[in-house]
Amino acid sequence: MNRGIKILLISTVVNKSLKEAIKSVSDFCEVKLIYSYDLGRFKKDDLNNLIEWADVILVDVRGDPGILNEVDLKEKDLIALVGGSSLISKAKLGKFRMPAKFGASFVSDRASLKKRIENVQKAIETAGKILPFGVLRDARDYVKTLRYWANGGYENYRNMFLHLCKIKGLGVEVKDPLEFPDFGFYHPLYGFDYTPNDKKPQIGILFYGGMHFEQCQKTLEKVTSWFEEKNLNVVPVHSDGILNL
């Protein structure tokens, strides 16, 4: 029987799909989920114990990571899922370590997360001409983990965890990331195939796509319903990043 791996996930994103994905992979790995805004409740020793426990650490923390700068990461595999913090300089997976110039550009780039991931992937493939195979393989696995997270949803979360299990030697089936469109129409009742009716007065709603798509749904449903009860044509548009505007 495969020995399960231990994953510590510190996340700004906490939704139903993520929690269900964690339950679905419990035969292969144990995932401990900490909401990033709860980090202030932890003592340094408690976090150090969790880091000591984990085989892989996944971090989605926006801005200053606070107490995470003070803990000892002990050369653990650390995947900075979003960047935007000093932790990306400590990111590593297997033989791959995030080069300083890649990390700096990842944080400062104003493009969407998926575009930034694409840019890092291109840089890694270019550098792959001189990198040892083991480093290149681990770099590709690192970027693939980011792609699962950036696109969000149950299937991507589940396969992200299975992907990490496979990296650590477990014999599991893993599917490639499902790519979420960068922008487009989405109506709570009609889905992505929605075509606005231009015969009524229109009002637009712009909301987050990608990893934050699910978190926006309840608010989108209520706002859309409220306007449509006023006989207005609602045009909901999702976007992953401001540059799509």
Number of C-alpha atoms within 10 A of each C-alpha: 6 12 12 17 21 19 22 20 20 22 20 17 16 16 13 12 18 19 15 14 20 19 14 14 18 13 11 20 21 17 21 14 16 15 14 18 11 11 17 11 8 10 10 15 11 12 18 16 12 15 20 13 13 19 17 21 25 21 24 22 23 13 10 12 17 13 13 18 12 11 15 15 16 9 11 18 21 23 25 26 26 23 22 20 20 18 19 24 17 18 25 22 22 18 14 19 19 20 14 13 9 17 21 17 13 21 16 11 13 13 16 18 24 21 16 19 20 15 17 19 18 12 12 19 15 11 12 16 10 9 15 11 12 11 16 19 16 18 25 17 18 26 17 19 24 22 22 24 22 25 25 25 22 18 18 25 24 23 23 24 25 21 21 23 25 16 16 15 12 18 13 14 10 15 12 14 20 14 14 16 13 17 17 16 18 21 20 15 10 10 10 14 10 15 12 15 12 10 8 11 10 15 13 11 14 14 18 19 24 23 18 21 18 18 16 13 15 11 11 20 13 11 13 22 16 13 14 13 9 8 12 17 19 22 19 19 17 23 21 26 18 10 9 12 8
